[in-house]
Amino acid sequence: MAFLITQNVAAQECDTVKISTYATTHIRFASDIKYVDISSKVIAAKIVDGGRDILALKARESFDHTTSVSCLE
């Protein structure tokens, strides 16, 4: 089952990314990620070791609301 989150990118645009409790979603950035802020505890986010330009996202539990993830490169 997939859920929606909103990701703010450097150009101040919003994109929709589907995540789930079953699989991890990976997002690759143009440069190293320095900071990640998640607005809800239902999402787990991690900067991938060995590839600091990749963010791994997974839902900890089912949710039905929109939430956000902000990243600084």
Residue pairs with C-beta under 8 A, 6 or more apart in sequence:
1 20
1 21
1 22
1 62
2 18
2 19
2 20
3 18
3 19
3 20
3 59
3 62
3 63
3 64
4 16
4 17
4 18
4 66
5 16
5 17
5 18
5 19
5 43
5 57
5 66
5 67
5 68
5 69
6 14
6 15
6 16
6 17
6 66
6 67
6 68
6 69
7 14
7 15
7 16
7 17
7 27
7 68
7 69
7 70
7 71
8 14
8 68
8 69
8 70
8 71
9 15
9 71
10 73
17 25
17 27
17 57
17 69
18 25
19 25
19 43
19 57
19 58
19 59
20 58
20 59
21 58
21 59
21 60
21 61
21 62
23 58
24 56
24 57
24 58
25 56
25 57
25 58
26 48
26 54
26 55
26 56
26 57
27 54
27 55
27 57
28 53
28 54
29 53
29 54
29 55
29 71
29 73
30 53
30 73
31 53
31 73
32 52
32 53
32 73
33 47
33 52
33 53
33 54
33 55
33 71
33 72
33 73
34 72
34 73
35 71
35 72
36 45
36 47
36 55
36 69
36 70
36 71
36 72
37 69
37 70
37 71
38 45
38 67
38 68
38 69
39 67
39 68
39 69
39 70
40 63
40 65
40 67
41 60
42 59
42 60
42 61
42 63
42 67
43 57
43 58
43 59
43 60
43 67
43 69
44 57
44 58
44 59
44 60
45 55
45 56
45 57
45 69
46 55
46 56
47 54
47 55
47 56
48 54
48 55
48 56
55 69
55 71
57 69
